[in-house]
Amino acid sequence: MFRLMLLRHAKAAPLAGGGDKERPLTTRGHNQSAQIGQYLKDEQLIPDAAIVSDTARTRQTLSDVLEHFGGEAAVLVQMEPHVYDASPATLLKVMRHASNKTKSVLLVGHNPGIHQFAVDLIGYGDRYAAQRLASKYPTAALTVIDFDIESWREVQVKSGRLDRFVTSAHFGEIED
């Protein structure tokens, strides 16, 4: 079994002088990513690898998440510029090139691509989570999808089983 965890970056500052790729996380964003990191640790959902967009907000989100794993896990991190502003088709290509040595991958990206990618991959699973996911994908939303495959190259649209969809509301926050 292969597991893909899709994480939208946490809440970022509005666009300023540095351009979109340089937008940092807000204080709320750092809190959101810390909550997701703690959740992943508590649920024993520690990835073997992380693929992250090359923006400041996605790198900071991943950094905050990884801090919660401490020395317990060695997560291989791959910076992937193609994840920025990616379509679901591009994200699928990125995933199909993941190493088969990594059975569990965390992909940290952006809307609207990551939202549509999650919707596209799900073939069955938790229908209530699927309904929530279909309508909204707020900052720091996490989707966990399992695939009964032998290689990342075999990932297909509608072939994954939705294990869970977690948002800030899970931690008592208001979603944006």
Steps between C-alpha positions, in 0.01 A plus 500: 500500500616850418374806690479855367439789737403826331547814707407849391740757643390677816367859516737740324545876509339705223698576187766765565820627339682166479254337261269203544772238547647694794181531705576372852265331742307712745500422872175314442667308218784388724243388758306307234808317374609419855156350567522288185852388598380394843198327346719305257727395785211402729334301222832339400468642149867584462600502132811341354539799267363847444466674166460874544443799273786750490304786661571650842156407637521133401858465629400663831193277527713190450765623745237554772353155433838324510593663833238280667666180385824584680765234464237229457494514123735573216278652235660541159410849375482579129448860386290488181442829312235335279265473801456880504179598318477141371202343331380160621662345189837650594465381860422150372820505293699612805355215709567240233870592523521446877738230614337163565719474811272762651167334577361810669535847345390841626441748216483865612344724238246763402139551405323459269722218364541300820126511570406374155780241513357359823149487353630336181693224679223381730308198375350380828541529877355724769201653320434764766859621478469494121193724514681753721809486281302552179355829620803672654877460546609764753854586601682220685244242380637146497373214286626145552450265205609134481577311180514124451788515251855372456650824368428873503488477120172309538312786669186566297208739526218359717723214625566616857320428825431811705617425852431845647467872440610729784463879518551770762144436616628168637710705744218739590605780262287686252586405143579765240 
